[in-house]
Amino acid sequence: MKSFIGPKNLKYKKTVEKALKKKSLSTLKGDLQKVFNTYIRIRDTKHENGQAYFICISCGERKGLEQMHAGHYWPVGGNEAVRFDEDNCHGQCIACNTYKHGNVLEYTHRLINKIGQQKYDALSVKRHNRSKMMEFEVTHLIGVYTLKIAELKSRNK
């Protein structure tokens, strides 16, 4: 009897093995970060006269989508509790996020205007939570943000 795993099916075998292999928590968080950042970019995209753009949360300038990062107010490192919090992440231009290290003073002002003082204060407290995310929570959030992306894309058509 011939095995289905011959030279022609080697690529398929590797794909199946990869799909069946359990991912580490770190890998799952990386997957979630990609999906979450995609959601933030789509959420913060605006459309006008057939043009897509965004307003940077820090400098307030209108920019093209190629300049958009998903900029975290409280940085990912050391602030695990707010890493995937939608109030903590907004469309931010490359210049503010990378070269101005978040342009935090301007980000703070515009963030409070956007989400309100009460949510800002809650976010500032929440960031101190040191509990760790479990695998099932990360997997669940990947599903949640995948669905949110699909909903936003269907609305924007």
C-alpha positions in Angstrom: 0.0 0.0 0.0 1.4 3.4 -1.0 1.7 6.1 1.6 0.1 9.4 0.8 3.3 11.0 2.1 5.5 10.8 -1.0 7.8 13.4 -2.4 4.9 15.2 -4.1 3.0 15.5 -0.8 5.9 16.5 1.4 4.8 20.1 1.5 1.2 19.0 2.4 2.7 16.8 5.2 4.6 19.8 6.7 1.4 21.9 6.5 -0.6 19.3 8.3 2.1 18.8 11.0 2.3 22.5 11.5 -1.5 22.9 11.9 -1.7 20.0 14.4 1.3 21.2 16.4 0.3 23.0 19.6 1.5 26.6 19.6 3.3 28.1 22.6 1.6 30.9 24.6 4.3 33.3 23.3 3.5 32.3 19.7 -0.3 32.7 20.3 0.3 36.2 21.8 2.2 37.1 18.7 -0.7 35.9 16.6 -3.1 37.9 18.7 -0.9 41.0 18.5 -1.1 40.8 14.6 -4.9 40.4 14.6 -5.4 43.1 17.3 -3.2 45.6 15.5 -5.0 44.9 12.2 -8.3 45.6 14.0 -7.0 48.9 15.4 -5.8 50.0 12.0 -9.2 49.2 10.3 -11.1 50.7 13.2 -9.2 54.0 13.0 -9.3 54.2 9.2 -11.6 57.0 7.9 -13.0 57.3 4.4 -13.8 60.6 2.5 -14.4 61.1 -1.2 -13.1 57.6 -1.9 -9.9 58.2 0.0 -8.8 56.2 3.0 -6.8 58.0 5.7 -6.4 58.3 9.5 -5.8 61.0 12.0 -2.7 60.3 14.2 -3.7 60.1 17.9 -0.5 62.0 18.9 0.1 64.8 16.4 -3.5 65.0 15.1 -2.4 65.2 11.5 -4.3 63.5 8.6 -2.0 60.8 7.2 -2.1 58.0 4.6 -2.7 54.5 5.7 0.9 53.4 4.8 2.0 55.6 7.7 -0.3 54.0 10.3 0.9 52.0 13.3 -1.2 50.6 16.0 0.3 52.8 18.8 -0.1 51.7 22.4 -0.3 54.5 25.0 1.0 52.2 27.7 3.8 50.3 26.0 3.4 46.5 25.4 6.4 45.6 27.5 5.6 45.7 31.2 1.9 46.5 30.7 0.5 43.1 29.8 -2.9 43.9 31.3 -3.6 46.7 28.7 -1.7 45.2 25.8 -4.9 44.2 24.1 -7.2 46.9 25.5 -8.8 48.9 22.7 -8.7 52.1 24.8 -4.9 51.7 25.0 -4.2 51.4 21.3 -5.0 53.9 18.5 -3.9 54.8 15.0 -0.6 56.6 15.3 1.8 57.7 12.6 5.2 56.2 12.2 7.0 59.4 13.1 5.2 59.8 16.5 5.3 56.1 17.4 8.8 55.3 16.4 10.9 58.5 16.2 9.1 60.5 18.9 8.8 57.5 21.2 5.0 57.7 21.2 4.8 61.5 21.4 3.3 60.9 24.9 2.4 64.4 25.9 0.3 64.9 22.8 -1.0 61.3 22.9 -2.2 61.9 26.5 -4.2 65.0 25.7 -5.8 63.5 22.6 -6.5 60.2 24.3 -8.4 61.8 27.2 -10.4 63.8 24.6 -11.2 60.6 22.7 -12.1 58.2 25.5 -12.8 60.6 28.4 -11.1 61.1 31.8 -12.9 58.2 33.5 -11.8 55.6 31.0 -8.3 57.1 31.0 -8.1 56.8 34.8 -9.4 53.2 34.6 -6.8 52.4 32.0 -4.0 53.9 34.1 -5.1 51.7 37.1 -5.7 48.6 35.0 -2.1 48.6 33.6 -0.8 47.7 37.1 -2.6 44.4 37.1 0.1 41.7 37.0 -2.1 38.6 36.2 -1.0 36.6 33.1 -3.2 35.7 30.2 -3.9 32.0 29.8 -3.8 30.1 26.5 -7.6 29.9 26.2 -8.0 33.6 26.8 -5.5 34.4 24.0 -7.2 31.9 21.6 -10.6 33.4 22.5 -9.4 37.0 21.7 -7.9 35.9 18.4 -11.4 34.7 17.5 -13.0 37.9 18.8 -10.8 40.2 16.9 -11.0 38.1 13.7 -14.8 38.5 13.9 -14.5 42.2 14.6 -12.3 42.7 11.6 -14.8 40.8 9.4 -17.6 43.0 10.7 -15.7 46.3 10.0 -14.7 45.1 6.5 -18.3 44.2 5.7 -19.5 47.7 6.9 -16.8 49.5 4.8 -17.8 47.8 1.5 
